[in-house]
Every structure is written in structure tokens, then in C-alpha cells.
Amino acid sequence: MKKKSNTWILQTLVLLVCFIMVSSCKESANYLFAQETGSFTDPRDGKIYKTVKIGDQWIMAENFAYKPDQGNYWAYANDTNNVAIYGYLYDWGTAMKIAPEGWHLPSKEEWTIFRKSLGGKRAVWKYSQIVYKPLIKDGVSGFNALLGGLLDCNGKFKYLGEQTDFWSSTDSRYDGPWHFAVNSNKDGIPHGSADTKKDGFAGLKSYECYGSGKSVRLFKD
């Protein structure tokens, strides 16, 4: 009798664990697939950008490609054909000034909320491969991060097809502005984090000069 009772308890526990796991996966999948999509036309040049709602945030689902009258900006490798795919790379000062009415460069806090919406539960200065796959092209979040490279502090274009960095509006005051880094973690890009041993990661970083060139994704006001 005692043996049957123990068997029944074990079976019940197994079923309960399976139910919790299925429910958790279902909720996660529904959440990521439930985003709304739209579009925005920049009245200054007529360019149309895809937009997506992730969590409670409306975000441009394409890299910004506005050509300002003033400031520093670059096509990757100075090849204008790259602009249609990856948008422009901007220095931080220019990125802070180019948003059209109704949109803005996101703060560190907004990037943190965004990352949590995709399942990033660790501290923001740690990297997470958990949010990498939903972020990249054809990922379920709809953010569609293209690995468009960057312009480093020495004026060198790097990491096309391997990494993309997005500016935030928050200055760390000590190590330069914060930015949101998305990295495929291919060989040759050490970042000094245990998570870089895994395939792909995304997280917030500082340690950057103001004059480097990074991509821009705008958030809706």
C-alpha cells in the first residue's frame, strides 16, 4: 500500500513539473509573438521605417538612416550602398540630435526594460545569449538587429556581419556613453565575459569614446 502511495506521489510530481514547463514555454512564446507592428514616415526625407511594439515600447525595427545637415555620420566602409541595409553610423553627439518629432534616442533604462522584455534577467552589465536569438534578423521579437559593424575610436570600421552597437542617450560620466551591444560571438572579438563562450549575446556596455560610430534605433515618445 505504501509502495503504491509513493508511486502515485511520484507520478503526480512528474505531471506537475511537465505542466509548469509547458505553461511557461507557452506564455513565453505567446508573449514574443504577440507584438504589434506598424510604420513611421520621417517627414524630413520621406523615408519609411518599420516599427514594432515589444513589451510596452514602440521601437523602430530598422536602423536609422537620416542624413543630417550637421554632425558626424558614416556609411560602413564609406560605401553608400551599405546605408540601404544598415543605415548610418553616428557619433554620440549627432545621435542625440537627429530624432524626428515623436521619437527619441533611448536611455540606458529604456534599453534595460527592452532587454527584460526579451527574457534578460541578469544584471544589465552582464551579457546574455538568451535575448540574442529573438533580437537578430528573423528573430521572433521583430526587432531585426542587423550586424552592421561599427567605427571604433581610432576611425577603423570593424565587425560587419559580427556585431552591432546601438547608442543610448545616457552618459556614464566616467567611461563614455552607454550603448546596447549585440554580438554573434564569432572568433576574434574578445569581451572578457564568461558569457562570450556561448553563441551570441546582447547587453549594455559603456567604455566607449564619444566619437565612435554606432547605429541608432529610436524609441517612440
Backbone bond lengths (Angstrom), bond angles and torsions (degrees), N, CA, C in turn:
res aa  C-N    CA-C-N  psi(-1)  N-CA   C-N-CA  omega(-1)  CA-C   N-CA-C  phi
1 M - - - 1.461 - - 1.521 110.19 -
2 K 1.331 115.08 -42.40 1.455 120.86 179.83 1.519 110.49 -65.76
3 K 1.358 116.79 -36.84 1.462 121.14 179.86 1.518 110.47 -64.93
4 K 1.363 117.22 -43.14 1.446 121.74 178.40 1.524 111.08 -62.95
5 S 1.311 115.85 -38.84 1.470 120.95 179.94 1.522 110.70 -64.20
6 N 1.329 116.49 -43.82 1.462 120.92 179.67 1.531 110.87 -64.92
7 T 1.346 115.48 -38.95 1.465 120.07 178.70 1.517 110.63 -64.22
8 W 1.310 116.77 -42.36 1.479 121.56 179.33 1.525 110.61 -63.07
9 I 1.323 117.24 -41.30 1.471 121.22 179.02 1.518 110.77 -64.21
10 L 1.342 115.96 -42.83 1.464 120.81 -179.69 1.534 110.28 -63.66
11 Q 1.331 117.33 -44.57 1.463 121.07 179.53 1.530 110.93 -62.77
12 T 1.318 115.31 -39.97 1.469 119.76 179.62 1.518 111.25 -63.89
13 L 1.338 116.71 -42.46 1.459 121.15 179.31 1.523 111.44 -64.13
14 V 1.332 116.67 -41.35 1.468 121.20 178.86 1.521 110.48 -62.07
15 L 1.332 116.65 -45.22 1.468 121.10 179.05 1.514 111.46 -63.61
16 L 1.329 116.79 -38.60 1.456 121.18 -179.87 1.521 111.34 -65.46
17 V 1.338 116.35 -43.76 1.471 121.11 178.24 1.522 110.40 -62.25
18 C 1.333 117.06 -43.81 1.468 120.97 179.52 1.518 110.91 -62.14
19 F 1.323 116.74 -40.90 1.468 121.42 179.82 1.523 111.18 -63.26
20 I 1.336 116.15 -43.01 1.467 120.70 -179.94 1.522 110.47 -64.24
21 M 1.335 116.26 -42.64 1.461 120.07 -179.21 1.519 111.80 -64.55
22 V 1.329 117.07 -43.69 1.465 121.26 179.64 1.521 110.45 -65.14
23 S 1.326 116.39 -43.17 1.468 120.37 -179.44 1.514 110.80 -63.53
24 S 1.337 115.98 -41.42 1.458 120.56 -179.60 1.519 111.08 -63.45
25 C 1.332 117.08 -45.42 1.462 121.44 179.55 1.513 111.06 -64.01
26 K 1.342 115.68 -39.46 1.462 120.32 -179.29 1.513 110.74 -64.33
27 E 1.341 116.65 -44.23 1.451 120.75 179.34 1.517 110.75 -62.64
28 S 1.341 116.67 -43.09 1.450 120.71 -178.97 1.522 111.18 -63.42
29 A 1.338 116.33 -45.21 1.453 120.64 -178.73 1.525 110.97 -64.29
30 N 1.337 116.16 -45.04 1.458 120.02 179.38 1.514 111.23 -60.63
31 Y 1.303 115.58 -38.87 1.465 119.81 -177.77 1.519 110.86 -64.15
32 L 1.349 116.57 -44.94 1.449 120.31 -177.34 1.519 112.40 -72.16
33 F 1.324 117.49 -29.63 1.455 119.83 -178.58 1.526 112.24 -89.55
34 A 1.331 117.47 -5.09 1.466 120.55 -173.50 1.519 112.95 -89.27
35 Q 1.355 118.30 4.65 1.450 119.67 -175.78 1.524 111.77 -67.45
36 E 1.321 114.82 149.05 1.466 121.07 174.78 1.526 108.59 -91.23
37 T 1.314 116.06 154.30 1.452 120.85 176.48 1.518 110.03 -126.33
38 G 1.309 115.55 158.79 1.452 120.58 179.72 1.508 109.93 -163.00
39 S 1.325 115.74 -155.55 1.462 120.31 178.67 1.516 109.35 -154.30
40 F 1.324 115.03 159.80 1.457 121.60 177.59 1.527 108.50 -139.96
41 T 1.330 116.38 133.77 1.455 121.20 177.13 1.522 109.39 -105.44
42 D 1.318 116.20 119.89 1.462 120.88 177.27 1.532 107.95 -72.75
43 P 1.332 117.82 114.55 1.472 120.05 -175.40 1.524 113.49 -66.45
44 R 1.325 117.26 -14.99 1.460 119.91 -176.30 1.529 112.81 -77.02
45 D 1.331 116.68 -32.02 1.461 118.94 -179.64 1.526 113.15 -133.99
46 G 1.334 116.32 -1.59 1.454 120.36 177.54 1.513 115.67 79.86
47 K 1.332 117.74 3.64 1.468 120.35 -179.10 1.526 110.33 -71.96
48 I 1.323 115.29 136.11 1.463 121.94 -179.63 1.527 109.40 -101.47
49 Y 1.335 115.69 128.53 1.463 121.63 179.24 1.528 109.86 -113.18
50 K 1.321 116.28 136.90 1.457 120.46 170.68 1.525 108.47 -70.87
51 T 1.329 116.64 145.98 1.463 121.26 177.73 1.531 109.54 -129.81
52 V 1.314 115.76 157.52 1.462 120.57 -179.97 1.524 109.00 -145.12
53 K 1.320 116.02 144.71 1.465 121.14 176.00 1.520 108.13 -101.04
54 I 1.328 116.02 118.03 1.466 122.49 178.71 1.522 107.40 -120.15
55 G 1.312 116.48 117.72 1.459 119.14 -170.10 1.519 108.40 66.25
56 D 1.319 116.79 -124.33 1.463 121.61 177.46 1.522 112.32 -105.92
57 Q 1.332 117.44 11.16 1.459 121.40 -173.61 1.529 111.30 -110.08
58 W 1.328 115.66 130.52 1.453 120.93 170.81 1.523 108.38 -91.07
59 I 1.331 116.29 128.66 1.461 122.23 -172.16 1.526 109.17 -135.45
60 M 1.317 116.65 145.73 1.453 119.49 172.59 1.527 109.28 -68.40
61 A 1.327 115.97 132.19 1.459 121.38 -178.79 1.525 111.51 -94.59
62 E 1.320 116.15 16.82 1.462 122.55 176.17 1.524 108.14 -141.13
63 N 1.330 116.30 153.98 1.459 120.27 176.29 1.519 110.41 -69.37
64 F 1.321 115.81 143.03 1.455 120.80 -177.90 1.522 109.53 -69.25
65 A 1.339 115.36 141.99 1.469 120.15 -175.13 1.520 111.75 -136.55
66 Y 1.331 115.72 30.55 1.466 119.63 178.95 1.532 110.05 -78.78
67 K 1.317 115.72 136.79 1.463 121.70 -179.78 1.531 108.33 -102.14
68 P 1.337 117.59 100.52 1.465 120.61 -175.71 1.526 112.54 -75.46
69 D 1.320 114.83 160.03 1.471 120.17 177.57 1.521 111.59 -72.61
70 Q 1.330 116.21 -28.02 1.461 121.18 -179.26 1.522 109.91 -134.44
71 G 1.324 116.00 157.84 1.453 120.23 177.53 1.520 111.73 111.37
72 N 1.320 114.62 -178.66 1.465 121.86 -177.67 1.521 110.36 -113.19
73 Y 1.302 116.13 125.57 1.456 121.79 179.76 1.526 108.08 -153.58
74 W 1.351 115.11 156.77 1.453 120.13 -174.11 1.527 110.63 -145.04
75 A 1.307 116.68 144.09 1.461 121.53 161.14 1.531 106.22 -81.94
76 Y 1.332 117.37 140.85 1.457 119.05 -178.77 1.531 109.57 -56.44
77 A 1.339 115.15 131.14 1.471 123.18 -179.01 1.526 111.81 59.89
78 N 1.342 115.39 20.36 1.475 121.33 -178.69 1.526 112.29 57.83
79 D 1.319 116.21 27.35 1.457 122.69 177.95 1.524 108.20 -105.66
80 T 1.319 117.81 108.90 1.466 121.61 -175.54 1.528 112.51 -63.97
81 N 1.323 117.68 -18.89 1.465 119.62 176.16 1.523 111.64 -64.07
82 N 1.323 117.15 -23.87 1.466 120.98 179.59 1.522 112.94 -73.75
83 V 1.323 117.38 -20.58 1.467 120.53 -176.43 1.527 111.19 -64.58
84 A 1.324 116.92 -40.38 1.464 120.49 -179.01 1.527 112.08 -61.50
85 I 1.328 116.75 -27.52 1.468 121.18 -179.09 1.520 111.67 -94.45
86 Y 1.332 116.65 -48.86 1.463 121.32 -169.79 1.514 114.54 -109.13
87 G 1.335 118.38 -4.13 1.454 119.58 -174.51 1.518 110.67 72.76
88 Y 1.334 115.63 -170.62 1.468 120.26 177.65 1.525 110.69 -92.60
89 L 1.323 115.57 157.36 1.461 123.23 166.58 1.525 106.68 -97.25
90 Y 1.325 117.81 133.19 1.464 122.24 -177.90 1.518 110.06 -121.66
91 D 1.333 116.76 149.77 1.463 117.66 167.24 1.521 107.79 -76.96
92 W 1.343 116.03 168.19 1.461 119.61 -171.15 1.525 112.28 -64.75
93 G 1.320 117.18 -42.34 1.453 120.06 -179.04 1.515 112.26 -60.55
94 T 1.327 117.12 -39.63 1.462 121.24 178.47 1.527 110.97 -70.80
95 A 1.338 116.16 -41.96 1.465 120.67 179.63 1.523 112.06 -59.31
96 M 1.321 116.58 -29.63 1.459 121.19 -179.12 1.530 112.84 -73.04
97 K 1.334 117.81 -13.19 1.464 120.48 -170.76 1.528 115.21 -118.39
98 I 1.317 118.65 -1.12 1.459 119.29 -167.61 1.529 114.96 -102.46
99 A 1.315 119.11 -1.84 1.465 120.23 -177.37 1.529 111.02 -68.01
100 P 1.318 118.03 137.61 1.466 120.80 173.85 1.529 110.32 -74.37
101 E 1.302 116.33 168.15 1.469 120.81 -179.39 1.530 109.71 -59.43
102 G 1.332 115.40 134.47 1.459 121.34 179.67 1.512 114.61 94.86
103 W 1.357 117.09 -4.53 1.452 122.27 -179.01 1.524 109.61 -132.99
104 H 1.314 116.65 162.28 1.464 119.62 -179.34 1.525 110.94 -155.99
105 L 1.322 114.75 159.31 1.463 120.71 172.73 1.530 107.84 -72.54
106 P 1.330 118.58 125.35 1.468 120.15 -174.26 1.527 113.01 -69.61
107 S 1.308 115.12 148.49 1.461 121.77 176.76 1.527 110.09 -80.66
108 K 1.306 115.47 170.63 1.467 120.83 174.28 1.531 110.14 -57.37
109 E 1.327 116.24 -41.22 1.460 120.68 -178.81 1.529 111.44 -63.79
110 E 1.333 115.93 -38.59 1.469 119.00 179.35 1.521 111.42 -68.67
111 W 1.332 117.20 -38.02 1.459 119.87 175.07 1.537 110.40 -64.17
112 T 1.326 116.74 -35.60 1.465 120.71 179.00 1.527 110.36 -64.68
113 I 1.333 116.99 -44.42 1.466 121.34 177.76 1.523 110.25 -61.84
114 F 1.324 115.54 -43.62 1.460 121.14 178.39 1.525 110.60 -57.94
115 R 1.310 116.29 -46.69 1.465 121.59 -178.25 1.527 111.38 -63.45
116 K 1.323 116.56 -39.33 1.464 120.65 177.91 1.528 110.81 -66.02
117 S 1.334 116.92 -33.01 1.468 120.60 178.27 1.517 111.99 -62.03
118 L 1.334 116.15 -25.65 1.460 121.34 -179.31 1.526 112.64 -98.40
119 G 1.320 116.30 9.55 1.458 119.51 174.98 1.499 115.80 99.19
120 G 1.347 117.99 6.93 1.456 120.24 178.31 1.509 111.10 -77.65
121 K 1.316 117.56 102.68 1.462 121.92 -173.86 1.524 113.68 -98.81
122 R 1.316 116.94 -13.64 1.460 119.51 -178.33 1.516 110.17 -80.16
123 A 1.326 115.85 170.02 1.455 120.47 179.77 1.525 110.53 -58.39
124 V 1.326 116.91 147.80 1.462 120.61 -170.42 1.520 113.07 -63.48
125 W 1.309 118.64 -25.51 1.461 118.91 -178.31 1.536 111.64 -84.28
126 K 1.294 116.80 -2.55 1.463 120.19 172.99 1.522 108.74 -94.68
127 Y 1.328 116.58 153.96 1.454 120.57 179.97 1.518 109.84 -92.90
128 S 1.329 115.97 156.24 1.449 118.96 -178.50 1.522 110.97 -143.17
129 Q 1.331 116.63 122.22 1.446 120.43 174.84 1.525 111.16 -76.35
130 I 1.328 117.23 -12.53 1.456 121.57 -178.72 1.523 111.15 -61.51
131 V 1.314 117.12 -38.84 1.469 120.61 -177.23 1.520 112.41 -92.24
132 Y 1.321 118.23 -5.68 1.464 120.57 -175.11 1.528 112.94 -65.07
133 K 1.319 116.91 -51.84 1.460 119.59 -175.78 1.524 113.41 -63.48
134 P 1.342 120.19 -41.23 1.469 118.34 175.59 1.526 113.70 -63.72
135 L 1.343 117.26 -23.14 1.462 121.52 -175.14 1.518 114.06 -80.43
136 I 1.327 116.94 -37.11 1.453 120.02 -168.78 1.527 111.50 -76.92
137 K 1.333 115.83 175.20 1.458 121.58 -177.52 1.521 110.84 -52.78
138 D 1.332 115.55 132.85 1.470 124.08 -178.25 1.528 112.57 70.33
139 G 1.339 118.52 9.10 1.455 121.08 174.62 1.516 110.69 -71.24
140 V 1.326 116.66 157.51 1.458 120.80 -172.13 1.525 113.97 -69.21
141 S 1.331 118.58 -16.76 1.471 119.86 -179.08 1.518 112.84 -73.78
142 G 1.336 117.29 -24.64 1.457 120.56 -176.34 1.513 113.87 84.37
143 F 1.341 117.75 1.28 1.464 120.94 179.74 1.527 111.34 -68.15
144 N 1.318 116.47 -36.48 1.459 122.61 172.76 1.533 112.82 60.70
145 A 1.315 115.94 55.12 1.464 120.40 178.49 1.519 110.39 -71.47
146 L 1.326 116.21 119.61 1.453 121.66 175.44 1.525 108.19 -95.75
147 L 1.311 117.00 137.08 1.456 121.46 -176.70 1.527 108.74 -82.13
148 G 1.337 115.04 76.75 1.458 122.07 -169.87 1.507 116.25 -89.03
149 G 1.336 117.53 9.78 1.454 120.53 177.71 1.513 113.27 72.51
150 L 1.334 115.93 -167.67 1.456 121.75 -176.13 1.524 109.31 -158.65
151 L 1.311 115.99 170.70 1.462 122.98 171.66 1.518 106.82 -112.11
152 D 1.340 117.85 118.59 1.457 119.20 -174.24 1.530 111.76 -79.53
153 C 1.312 115.82 -179.98 1.468 121.42 -174.96 1.525 112.74 -67.20
154 N 1.324 117.01 -15.20 1.457 121.37 178.39 1.525 112.84 -98.74
155 G 1.323 115.93 9.19 1.450 120.34 178.31 1.521 114.56 79.04
156 K 1.330 116.98 24.22 1.461 121.42 -178.36 1.526 109.66 -108.65
157 F 1.329 116.69 130.57 1.458 121.31 175.35 1.524 109.13 -76.65
158 K 1.352 115.92 134.41 1.461 120.70 -175.21 1.526 111.80 -143.34
159 Y 1.321 114.65 154.90 1.459 125.24 161.96 1.518 116.35 68.29
160 L 1.330 118.75 25.27 1.456 120.13 173.93 1.530 109.13 -59.65
161 G 1.322 116.44 129.60 1.456 121.42 -177.94 1.509 114.29 82.65
162 E 1.333 117.05 -0.81 1.461 120.60 -177.87 1.528 113.21 -123.48
163 Q 1.314 117.92 -31.20 1.455 120.70 -172.61 1.528 110.33 -153.19
164 T 1.311 115.35 152.70 1.457 120.96 169.27 1.523 108.73 -143.22
165 D 1.314 117.00 142.61 1.463 122.83 177.59 1.521 108.73 -121.31
166 F 1.336 116.38 137.97 1.459 121.85 177.66 1.530 109.57 -117.55
167 W 1.319 115.56 128.27 1.462 119.62 179.90 1.524 112.08 -64.14
168 S 1.327 116.04 149.90 1.461 122.78 163.89 1.520 107.26 -112.67
169 S 1.311 116.30 168.31 1.463 120.61 179.16 1.524 112.27 -88.69
170 T 1.328 117.25 -0.93 1.461 121.72 -173.84 1.526 111.47 -94.83
171 D 1.310 115.48 125.93 1.463 122.06 177.47 1.523 108.72 -94.22
172 S 1.316 117.00 129.48 1.464 119.52 -179.75 1.533 111.92 -74.44
173 R 1.332 116.69 -15.75 1.469 124.53 179.52 1.522 113.32 74.52
174 Y 1.299 117.16 -19.19 1.460 120.42 -179.57 1.529 111.66 -116.65
175 D 1.318 116.40 -40.62 1.458 120.63 -173.48 1.522 113.12 -119.11
176 G 1.316 118.29 19.81 1.452 121.00 -177.82 1.519 112.28 87.67
177 P 1.310 117.39 -179.33 1.471 120.78 -176.87 1.524 112.52 -67.00
178 W 1.309 115.68 150.81 1.459 120.72 172.19 1.519 109.23 -74.25
179 H 1.319 116.65 149.56 1.448 121.18 172.95 1.523 108.86 -145.40
180 F 1.320 114.64 159.22 1.466 121.53 -179.18 1.518 107.86 -101.63
181 A 1.335 117.04 114.05 1.459 122.65 -174.75 1.526 110.90 -100.28
182 V 1.321 115.94 132.53 1.468 122.51 174.74 1.518 106.95 -121.14
183 N 1.331 116.95 118.89 1.457 121.45 -170.32 1.520 110.57 -132.11
184 S 1.338 116.02 129.96 1.464 120.53 179.12 1.514 112.08 -75.25
185 N 1.352 116.53 -10.68 1.456 123.13 179.04 1.524 112.93 62.20
186 K 1.325 116.72 41.54 1.457 119.94 172.74 1.525 108.79 -75.07
187 D 1.296 117.47 162.77 1.462 121.57 -178.17 1.525 110.85 -59.46
188 G 1.315 115.08 142.56 1.458 119.24 174.34 1.508 114.98 100.45
189 I 1.329 117.88 2.81 1.461 120.06 178.61 1.519 109.33 -124.61
190 P 1.326 118.16 74.66 1.463 119.93 -179.50 1.522 111.43 -71.26
191 H 1.316 116.79 139.18 1.462 120.96 179.11 1.529 112.91 -128.51
192 G 1.303 117.53 3.96 1.458 119.43 174.77 1.502 115.26 68.48
193 S 1.313 117.83 30.28 1.451 121.03 178.93 1.516 109.57 -129.58
194 A 1.327 116.79 142.50 1.462 120.35 179.42 1.518 111.29 -60.22
195 D 1.340 116.20 -30.57 1.459 119.78 -178.20 1.523 113.03 -67.18
196 T 1.329 117.81 -18.06 1.457 119.41 -178.93 1.527 111.89 -71.13
197 K 1.310 117.61 -5.44 1.456 120.81 175.82 1.529 110.97 -79.57
198 K 1.324 115.70 -7.78 1.458 121.15 -178.17 1.521 109.39 -103.97
199 D 1.317 116.27 170.12 1.458 120.77 -174.66 1.519 111.31 -84.67
200 G 1.325 116.86 103.82 1.446 121.99 174.27 1.517 113.28 79.75
201 F 1.334 115.76 139.06 1.456 119.87 177.36 1.519 109.69 -155.30
202 A 1.300 116.24 164.48 1.460 121.35 178.42 1.515 108.68 -150.70
203 G 1.328 116.59 135.55 1.448 120.20 179.75 1.515 111.63 -173.48
204 L 1.316 115.96 172.44 1.454 121.90 -179.13 1.522 111.83 -86.24
205 K 1.336 115.00 141.37 1.452 121.49 178.82 1.524 109.39 -139.05
206 S 1.320 115.51 158.41 1.466 120.79 165.99 1.531 105.73 -117.70
207 Y 1.309 119.58 -128.95 1.473 121.82 179.76 1.531 110.96 50.68
208 E 1.301 116.75 57.62 1.448 120.71 -178.52 1.516 110.67 -147.24
209 C 1.329 117.01 144.76 1.466 120.14 178.93 1.525 110.30 -84.06
210 Y 1.297 116.23 155.24 1.461 121.92 -176.20 1.525 112.26 -69.47
211 G 1.331 117.08 -24.51 1.452 120.47 -175.32 1.508 115.31 -91.68
212 S 1.332 118.13 0.41 1.465 119.68 177.98 1.527 109.38 -71.94
213 G 1.335 116.01 160.09 1.447 120.46 -177.99 1.515 112.02 -104.50
214 K 1.337 115.95 123.81 1.461 120.67 -179.00 1.522 109.68 -134.24
215 S 1.307 115.24 163.11 1.457 120.97 179.17 1.516 110.56 -77.77
216 V 1.336 115.11 165.64 1.465 121.37 -179.23 1.520 109.57 -130.30
217 R 1.314 115.92 130.22 1.462 123.55 167.71 1.533 106.64 -120.82
218 L 1.287 117.16 124.43 1.452 121.16 -177.61 1.529 110.83 -95.12
219 F 1.339 115.68 146.45 1.445 123.62 176.19 1.535 108.40 -107.61
220 K 1.307 115.82 147.55 1.463 120.60 -179.63 1.522 110.60 -76.13
221 D 1.339 116.42 140.97 1.481 121.86 -179.50 1.524 109.82 -61.32
